Amino acid sequence: MYDANARLWVCWLCLKRMRHKGQLEQHLKGPAHAEKLFKCPGTACGKEASSLSGIMQHIESQRCDAYDLAMGVMQQLERKMSSFRITG
């Protein structure tokens, strides 16, 4: 929406103000209001992100038990894969 008194464009979701309509359009398409589709697999974390890379950064930051869970899965996979023999 446009605030004629302040001569600024205002985001109707967060009330952030911008000088140009294009800035508002870019803001609305950006991550500020993106739907958070990716959820942390940690047991009690609840962190959500709008991109896979965002949730991966969270997991790699080791702020919750998701990193330990992921490393446990990787170790199990490595053990399983090492039991397979490739013959040619």
N, CA, C and O atoms as a Tinker XYZ file with bonds, in Angstrom:
   352  protein
     1  N      0.836000   -1.176000    0.000000    73     2
     2  CA     0.000000    0.000000    0.000000    64     1     3
     3  C      0.881000    1.239000    0.000000    63     2     4     5
     4  O      2.046000    1.183000    0.393000    81     3
     5  N      0.333000    2.328000   -0.432000    73     3     6
     6  CA     1.101000    3.571000   -0.543000    64     5     7
     7  C      0.640000    4.557000    0.523000    63     6     8     9
     8  O     -0.554000    4.826000    0.653000    81     7
     9  N      1.582000    5.091000    1.279000    73     7    10
    10  CA     1.309000    6.126000    2.278000    64     9    11
    11  C      1.613000    7.472000    1.621000    63    10    12    13
    12  O      2.771000    7.880000    1.529000    81    11
    13  N      0.560000    8.159000    1.166000    73    11    14
    14  CA     0.740000    9.411000    0.430000    64    13    15
    15  C      1.348000   10.505000    1.306000    63    14    16    17
    16  O      2.127000   11.323000    0.814000    81    15
    17  N      1.008000   10.532000    2.582000    73    15    18
    18  CA     1.553000   11.559000    3.482000    64    17    19
    19  C      3.071000   11.418000    3.625000    63    18    20    21
    20  O      3.797000   12.410000    3.568000    81    19
    21  N      3.544000   10.192000    3.808000    73    19    22
    22  CA     4.982000    9.957000    3.977000    64    21    23
    23  C      5.684000    9.743000    2.642000    63    22    24    25
    24  O      6.913000    9.728000    2.570000    81    23
    25  N      4.885000    9.576000    1.578000    73    23    26
    26  CA     5.402000    9.282000    0.238000    64    25    27
    27  C      6.285000    8.030000    0.251000    63    26    28    29
    28  O      7.380000    8.006000   -0.310000    81    27
    29  N      5.765000    6.998000    0.910000    73    27    30
    30  CA     6.471000    5.728000    1.021000    64    29    31
    31  C      5.527000    4.572000    0.725000    63    30    32    33
    32  O      4.318000    4.665000    0.939000    81    31
    33  N      6.100000    3.487000    0.231000    73    31    34
    34  CA     5.361000    2.250000    0.031000    64    33    35
    35  C      5.493000    1.420000    1.303000    63    34    36    37
    36  O      6.587000    1.302000    1.856000    81    35
    37  N      4.390000    0.846000    1.768000    73    35    38
    38  CA     4.370000    0.131000    3.046000    64    37    39
    39  C      3.947000   -1.318000    2.826000    63    38    40    41
    40  O      2.937000   -1.590000    2.176000    81    39
    41  N      4.732000   -2.240000    3.376000    73    39    42
    42  CA     4.374000   -3.659000    3.322000    64    41    43
    43  C      3.185000   -3.883000    4.253000    63    42    44    45
    44  O      3.245000   -3.542000    5.435000    81    43
    45  N      2.123000   -4.447000    3.730000    73    43    46
    46  CA     0.929000   -4.658000    4.539000    64    45    47
    47  C      1.093000   -5.818000    5.524000    63    46    48    49
    48  O      0.265000   -5.982000    6.420000    81    47
    49  N      2.149000   -6.624000    5.371000    73    47    50
    50  CA     2.378000   -7.741000    6.290000    64    49    51
    51  C      3.205000   -7.347000    7.509000    63    50    52    53
    52  O      2.907000   -7.772000    8.625000    81    51
    53  N      4.244000   -6.536000    7.304000    73    51    54
    54  CA     5.148000   -6.208000    8.418000    64    53    55
    55  C      5.297000   -4.703000    8.654000    63    54    56    57
    56  O      5.983000   -4.285000    9.587000    81    55
    57  N      4.658000   -3.897000    7.814000    73    55    58
    58  CA     4.672000   -2.436000    7.918000    64    57    59
    59  C      6.039000   -1.802000    7.649000    63    58    60    61
    60  O      6.269000   -0.644000    7.998000    81    59
    61  N      6.934000   -2.557000    7.034000    73    59    62
    62  CA     8.216000   -1.987000    6.620000    64    61    63
    63  C      7.946000   -0.970000    5.512000    63    62    64    65
    64  O      7.086000   -1.189000    4.659000    81    63
    65  N      8.687000    0.147000    5.529000    73    63    66
    66  CA     8.464000    1.233000    4.575000    64    65    67
    67  C      9.612000    1.320000    3.575000    63    66    68    69
    68  O     10.780000    1.173000    3.935000    81    67
    69  N      9.256000    1.566000    2.299000    73    67    70
    70  CA    10.243000    1.684000    1.231000    64    69    71
    71  C      9.926000    2.894000    0.363000    63    70    72    73
    72  O      8.777000    3.327000    0.280000    81    71
    73  N     10.941000    3.425000   -0.272000    73    71    74
    74  CA    10.754000    4.608000   -1.120000    64    73    75
    75  C     10.162000    4.283000   -2.486000    63    74    76    77
    76  O      9.469000    5.114000   -3.073000    81    75
    77  N     10.428000    3.084000   -2.998000    73    75    78
    78  CA    10.014000    2.755000   -4.359000    64    77    79
    79  C      9.130000    1.511000   -4.384000    63    78    80    81
    80  O      9.306000    0.588000   -3.589000    81    79
    81  N      8.186000    1.508000   -5.306000    73    79    82
    82  CA     7.272000    0.377000   -5.453000    64    81    83
    83  C      8.042000   -0.911000   -5.762000    63    82    84    85
    84  O      7.684000   -1.981000   -5.271000    81    83
    85  N      9.089000   -0.808000   -6.570000    73    83    86
    86  CA     9.896000   -1.976000   -6.915000    64    85    87
    87  C     10.552000   -2.607000   -5.696000    63    86    88    89
    88  O     10.696000   -3.827000   -5.620000    81    87
    89  N     10.949000   -1.769000   -4.743000    73    87    90
    90  CA    11.539000   -2.291000   -3.506000    64    89    91
    91  C     10.503000   -3.094000   -2.720000    63    90    92    93
    92  O     10.813000   -4.144000   -2.157000    81    91
    93  N      9.280000   -2.590000   -2.689000    73    91    94
    94  CA     8.205000   -3.306000   -1.996000    64    93    95
    95  C      7.927000   -4.637000   -2.677000    63    94    96    97
    96  O      7.767000   -5.658000   -2.008000    81    95
    97  N      7.870000   -4.630000   -4.005000    73    95    98
    98  CA     7.622000   -5.870000   -4.743000    64    97    99
    99  C      8.730000   -6.889000   -4.488000    63    98   100   101
   100  O      8.456000   -8.075000   -4.303000    81    99
   101  N      9.968000   -6.431000   -4.479000    73    99   102
   102  CA    11.102000   -7.321000   -4.212000    64   101   103
   103  C     11.031000   -7.856000   -2.776000    63   102   104   105
   104  O     11.297000   -9.034000   -2.539000    81   103
   105  N     10.679000   -7.007000   -1.839000    73   103   106
   106  CA    10.538000   -7.403000   -0.437000    64   105   107
   107  C      9.478000   -8.499000   -0.298000    63   106   108   109
   108  O      9.688000   -9.484000    0.410000    81   107
   109  N      8.345000   -8.326000   -0.972000    73   107   110
   110  CA     7.254000   -9.297000   -0.872000    64   109   111
   111  C      7.612000  -10.639000   -1.507000    63   110   112   113
   112  O      7.105000  -11.677000   -1.081000    81   111
   113  N      8.478000  -10.631000   -2.517000    73   111   114
   114  CA     8.903000  -11.876000   -3.170000    64   113   115
   115  C     10.065000  -12.541000   -2.444000    63   114   116   117
   116  O     10.355000  -13.714000   -2.680000    81   115
   117  N     10.721000  -11.810000   -1.574000    73   115   118
   118  CA    11.920000  -12.306000   -0.897000    64   117   119
   119  C     11.608000  -13.212000    0.282000    63   118   120   121
   120  O     10.453000  -13.566000    0.517000    81   119
   121  N     12.646000  -13.583000    1.019000    73   119   122
   122  CA    12.494000  -14.539000    2.117000    64   121   123
   123  C     11.789000  -13.984000    3.352000    63   122   124   125
   124  O     11.418000  -14.754000    4.238000    81   123
   125  N     11.596000  -12.676000    3.432000    73   123   126
   126  CA    10.989000  -12.091000    4.630000    64   125   127
   127  C      9.617000  -12.682000    4.937000    63   126   128   129
   128  O      9.269000  -12.871000    6.103000    81   127
   129  N      8.843000  -12.971000    3.903000    73   127   130
   130  CA     7.490000  -13.487000    4.110000    64   129   131
   131  C      7.264000  -14.816000    3.396000    63   130   132   133
   132  O      6.121000  -15.210000    3.167000    81   131
   133  N      8.342000  -15.507000    3.046000    73   131   134
   134  CA     8.214000  -16.795000    2.355000    64   133   135
   135  C      7.650000  -17.843000    3.309000    63   134   136   137
   136  O      7.926000  -17.832000    4.508000    81   135
   137  N      6.863000  -18.740000    2.749000    73   135   138
   138  CA     6.303000  -19.831000    3.546000    64   137   139
   139  C      7.437000  -20.747000    3.998000    63   138   140   141
   140  O      8.314000  -21.096000    3.208000    81   139
   141  N      7.416000  -21.125000    5.239000    73   139   142
   142  CA     8.473000  -21.962000    5.801000    64   141   143
   143  C      8.090000  -23.433000    5.630000    63   142   144   145
   144  O      7.331000  -23.989000    6.424000    81   143
   145  N      8.633000  -24.047000    4.578000    73   143   146
   146  CA     8.285000  -25.413000    4.209000    64   145   147
   147  C      9.205000  -26.461000    4.817000    63   146   148   149
   148  O      8.843000  -27.635000    4.885000    81   147
   149  N     10.389000  -26.051000    5.260000    73   147   150
   150  CA    11.383000  -27.003000    5.754000    64   149   151
   151  C     11.465000  -26.922000    7.274000    63   150   152   153
   152  O     11.654000  -25.847000    7.843000    81   151
   153  N     11.319000  -28.076000    7.919000    73   151   154
   154  CA    11.324000  -28.128000    9.373000    64   153   155
   155  C     12.529000  -28.912000    9.870000    63   154   156   157
   156  O     12.927000  -29.906000    9.262000    81   155
   157  N     13.098000  -28.469000   10.962000    73   155   158
   158  CA    14.256000  -29.133000   11.549000    64   157   159
   159  C     13.836000  -30.510000   12.066000    63   158   160   161
   160  O     12.806000  -30.631000   12.729000    81   159
   161  N     14.622000  -31.548000   11.771000    73   159   162
   162  CA    14.286000  -32.887000   12.260000    64   161   163
   163  C     14.674000  -33.107000   13.719000    63   162   164   165
   164  O     14.478000  -34.204000   14.243000    81   163
   165  N     15.212000  -32.104000   14.377000    73   163   166
   166  CA    15.574000  -32.226000   15.789000    64   165   167
   167  C     14.353000  -32.548000   16.636000    63   166   168   169
   168  O     13.233000  -32.179000   16.282000    81   167
   169  N     14.564000  -33.230000   17.745000    73   167   170
   170  CA    13.441000  -33.720000   18.547000    64   169   171
   171  C     12.636000  -32.615000   19.217000    63   170   172   173
   172  O     11.419000  -32.750000   19.353000    81   171
   173  N     13.263000  -31.545000   19.634000    73   171   174
   174  CA    12.523000  -30.495000   20.337000    64   173   175
   175  C     12.858000  -29.105000   19.809000    63   174   176   177
   176  O     12.728000  -28.122000   20.539000    81   175
   177  N     13.279000  -29.009000   18.570000    73   175   178
   178  CA    13.782000  -27.741000   18.044000    64   177   179
   179  C     12.656000  -26.829000   17.556000    63   178   180   181
   180  O     12.473000  -25.734000   18.089000    81   179
   181  N     11.915000  -27.262000   16.568000    73   179   182
   182  CA    10.842000  -26.444000   16.026000    64   181   183
   183  C     11.274000  -25.396000   15.013000    63   182   184   185
   184  O     10.432000  -24.642000   14.524000    81   183
   185  N     12.556000  -25.323000   14.682000    73   183   186
   186  CA    13.057000  -24.340000   13.707000    64   185   187
   187  C     12.468000  -24.640000   12.334000    63   186   188   189
   188  O     12.397000  -25.796000   11.918000    81   187
   189  N     12.050000  -23.596000   11.641000    73   187   190
   190  CA    11.519000  -23.718000   10.289000    64   189   191
   191  C     12.279000  -22.767000    9.379000    63   190   192   193
   192  O     12.774000  -21.731000    9.823000    81   191
   193  N     12.369000  -23.126000    8.100000    73   191   194
   194  CA    13.057000  -22.286000    7.120000    64   193   195
   195  C     12.308000  -22.344000    5.800000    63   194   196   197
   196  O     11.581000  -23.299000    5.525000    81   195
   197  N     12.492000  -21.321000    4.995000    73   195   198
   198  CA    11.813000  -21.265000    3.702000    64   197   199
   199  C     12.631000  -21.912000    2.596000    63   198   200   201
   200  O     12.159000  -22.025000    1.465000    81   199
   201  N     13.867000  -22.343000    2.908000    73   199   202
   202  CA    14.691000  -23.000000    1.889000    64   201   203
   203  C     15.432000  -24.180000    2.507000    63   202   204   205
   204  O     15.671000  -24.224000    3.714000    81   203
   205  N     15.786000  -25.130000    1.654000    73   203   206
   206  CA    16.547000  -26.286000    2.117000    64   205   207
   207  C     17.912000  -25.842000    2.631000    63   206   208   209
   208  O     18.395000  -26.355000    3.640000    81   207
   209  N     18.531000  -24.890000    1.939000    73   207   210
   210  CA    19.844000  -24.423000    2.388000    64   209   211
   211  C     19.748000  -23.759000    3.760000    63   210   212   213
   212  O     20.675000  -23.855000    4.564000    81   211
   213  N     18.642000  -23.095000    4.024000    73   211   214
   214  CA    18.452000  -22.464000    5.330000    64   213   215
   215  C     18.384000  -23.479000    6.454000    63   214   216   217
   216  O     18.978000  -23.279000    7.514000    81   215
   217  N     17.661000  -24.571000    6.228000    73   215   218
   218  CA    17.549000  -25.586000    7.280000    64   217   219
   219  C     18.854000  -26.356000    7.408000    63   218   220   221
   220  O     19.208000  -26.791000    8.503000    81   219
   221  N     19.582000  -26.534000    6.293000    73   219   222
   222  CA    20.879000  -27.211000    6.365000    64   221   223
   223  C     21.886000  -26.365000    7.154000    63   222   224   225
   224  O     22.674000  -26.904000    7.931000    81   223
   225  N     21.863000  -25.065000    6.960000    73   223   226
   226  CA    22.743000  -24.178000    7.739000    64   225   227
   227  C     22.441000  -24.311000    9.224000    63   226   228   229
   228  O     23.350000  -24.346000   10.054000    81   227
   229  N     21.150000  -24.386000    9.552000    73   227   230
   230  CA    20.749000  -24.540000   10.947000    64   229   231
   231  C     21.276000  -25.857000   11.512000    63   230   232   233
   232  O     21.828000  -25.882000   12.611000    81   231
   233  N     21.108000  -26.950000   10.768000    73   231   234
   234  CA    21.567000  -28.262000   11.238000    64   233   235
   235  C     23.081000  -28.256000   11.428000    63   234   236   237
   236  O     23.586000  -28.746000   12.439000    81   235
   237  N     23.803000  -27.703000   10.457000    73   235   238
   238  CA    25.265000  -27.673000   10.532000    64   237   239
   239  C     25.780000  -26.755000   11.644000    63   238   240   241
   240  O     26.929000  -26.886000   12.068000    81   239
   241  N     24.950000  -25.833000   12.116000    73   239   242
   242  CA    25.361000  -24.942000   13.204000    64   241   243
   243  C     25.402000  -25.665000   14.546000    63   242   244   245
   244  O     25.945000  -25.136000   15.516000    81   243
   245  N     24.839000  -26.861000   14.610000    73   243   246
   246  CA    24.827000  -27.706000   15.811000    64   245   247
   247  C     24.122000  -27.039000   16.988000    63   246   248   249
   248  O     24.534000  -27.214000   18.134000    81   247
   249  N     23.067000  -26.280000   16.717000    73   247   250
   250  CA    22.315000  -25.609000   17.782000    64   249   251
   251  C     21.278000  -26.519000   18.433000    63   250   252   253
   252  O     20.715000  -26.179000   19.473000    81   251
   253  N     21.030000  -27.662000   17.828000    73   251   254
   254  CA    20.081000  -28.613000   18.397000    64   253   255
   255  C     20.589000  -30.025000   18.108000    63   254   256   257
   256  O     21.684000  -30.196000   17.573000    81   255
   257  N     19.801000  -31.024000   18.459000    73   255   258
   258  CA    20.265000  -32.405000   18.293000    64   257   259
   259  C     20.146000  -32.929000   16.863000    63   258   260   261
   260  O     20.487000  -34.084000   16.611000    81   259
   261  N     19.679000  -32.127000   15.939000    73   259   262
   262  CA    19.529000  -32.579000   14.552000    64   261   263
   263  C     20.871000  -32.950000   13.935000    63   262   264   265
   264  O     20.944000  -33.884000   13.136000    81   263
   265  N     21.923000  -32.240000   14.287000    73   263   266
   266  CA    23.253000  -32.545000   13.743000    64   265   267
   267  C     23.689000  -33.941000   14.182000    63   266   268   269
   268  O     24.167000  -34.731000   13.369000    81   267
   269  N     23.523000  -34.240000   15.462000    73   267   270
   270  CA    23.889000  -35.565000   15.972000    64   269   271
   271  C     23.048000  -36.657000   15.315000    63   270   272   273
   272  O     23.561000  -37.731000   15.001000    81   271
   273  N     21.766000  -36.388000   15.107000    73   271   274
   274  CA    20.898000  -37.353000   14.422000    64   273   275
   275  C     21.396000  -37.601000   13.002000    63   274   276   277
   276  O     21.476000  -38.747000   12.559000    81   275
   277  N     21.728000  -36.531000   12.292000    73   275   278
   278  CA    22.203000  -36.656000   10.909000    64   277   279
   279  C     23.516000  -37.419000   10.848000    63   278   280   281
   280  O     23.705000  -38.258000    9.968000    81   279
   281  N     24.424000  -37.136000   11.773000    73   279   282
   282  CA    25.710000  -37.841000   11.783000    64   281   283
   283  C     25.518000  -39.322000   12.102000    63   282   284   285
   284  O     26.225000  -40.168000   11.556000    81   283
   285  N     24.572000  -39.640000   12.978000    73   283   286
   286  CA    24.269000  -41.038000   13.286000    64   285   287
   287  C     23.765000  -41.780000   12.060000    63   286   288   289
   288  O     24.162000  -42.918000   11.811000    81   287
   289  N     22.900000  -41.146000   11.304000    73   287   290
   290  CA    22.379000  -41.751000   10.070000    64   289   291
   291  C     23.510000  -41.951000    9.070000    63   290   292   293
   292  O     23.600000  -42.999000    8.431000    81   291
   293  N     24.377000  -40.944000    8.935000    73   291   294
   294  CA    25.504000  -41.060000    8.000000    64   293   295
   295  C     26.435000  -42.210000    8.386000    63   294   296   297
   296  O     26.910000  -42.939000    7.515000    81   295
   297  N     26.697000  -42.375000    9.667000    73   295   298
   298  CA    27.562000  -43.469000   10.120000    64   297   299
   299  C     26.932000  -44.825000    9.820000    63   298   300   301
   300  O     27.622000  -45.759000    9.410000    81   299
   301  N     25.625000  -44.931000   10.026000    73   299   302
   302  CA    24.928000  -46.185000    9.711000    64   301   303
   303  C     25.012000  -46.485000    8.221000    63   302   304   305
   304  O     25.239000  -47.630000    7.829000    81   303
   305  N     24.832000  -45.468000    7.393000    73   303   306
   306  CA    24.922000  -45.659000    5.943000    64   305   307
   307  C     26.328000  -46.082000    5.524000    63   306   308   309
   308  O     26.495000  -46.968000    4.685000    81   307
   309  N     27.327000  -45.446000    6.110000    73   307   310
   310  CA    28.711000  -45.799000    5.773000    64   309   311
   311  C     29.021000  -47.245000    6.154000    63   310   312   313
   312  O     29.684000  -47.955000    5.399000    81   311
   313  N     28.545000  -47.685000    7.320000    73   311   314
   314  CA    28.760000  -49.081000    7.730000    64   313   315
   315  C     28.064000  -50.036000    6.769000    63   314   316   317
   316  O     28.623000  -51.060000    6.376000    81   315
   317  N     26.844000  -49.688000    6.399000    73   315   318
   318  CA    26.071000  -50.540000    5.488000    64   317   319
   319  C     26.748000  -50.606000    4.122000    63   318   320   321
   320  O     26.873000  -51.682000    3.537000    81   319
   321  N     27.184000  -49.459000    3.620000    73   319   322
   322  CA    27.822000  -49.416000    2.303000    64   321   323
   323  C     29.153000  -50.167000    2.296000    63   322   324   325
   324  O     29.513000  -50.774000    1.287000    81   323
   325  N     29.878000  -50.132000    3.398000    73   323   326
   326  CA    31.170000  -50.823000    3.442000    64   325   327
   327  C     31.002000  -52.343000    3.427000    63   326   328   329
   328  O     31.950000  -53.068000    3.128000    81   327
   329  N     29.813000  -52.822000    3.744000    73   327   330
   330  CA    29.581000  -54.270000    3.727000    64   329   331
   331  C     29.308000  -54.786000    2.313000    63   330   332   333
   332  O     29.346000  -55.992000    2.072000    81   331
   333  N     29.036000  -53.878000    1.387000    73   331   334
   334  CA    28.806000  -54.286000   -0.001000    64   333   335
   335  C     30.137000  -54.394000   -0.733000    63   334   336   337
   336  O     31.027000  -53.562000   -0.557000    81   335
   337  N     30.256000  -55.401000   -1.533000    73   335   338
   338  CA    31.476000  -55.575000   -2.329000    64   337   339
   339  C     31.125000  -55.367000   -3.791000    63   338   340   341
   340  O     30.101000  -55.846000   -4.278000    81   339
   341  N     31.971000  -54.663000   -4.459000    73   339   342
   342  CA    31.772000  -54.446000   -5.891000    64   341   343
   343  C     32.745000  -55.356000   -6.624000    63   342   344   345
   344  O     33.959000  -55.292000   -6.429000    81   343
   345  N     32.185000  -56.192000   -7.462000    73   343   346
   346  CA    33.030000  -57.088000   -8.262000    64   345   347
   347  C     32.836000  -56.741000   -9.722000    63   346   348   349
   348  O     31.756000  -56.319000  -10.135000    81   347
   349  N     33.859000  -56.916000  -10.474000    73   347   350
   350  CA    33.726000  -56.522000  -11.863000    64   349   351
   351  C     34.286000  -57.467000  -12.763000    63   350   352
   352  O     34.245000  -57.262000  -13.976000    81   351
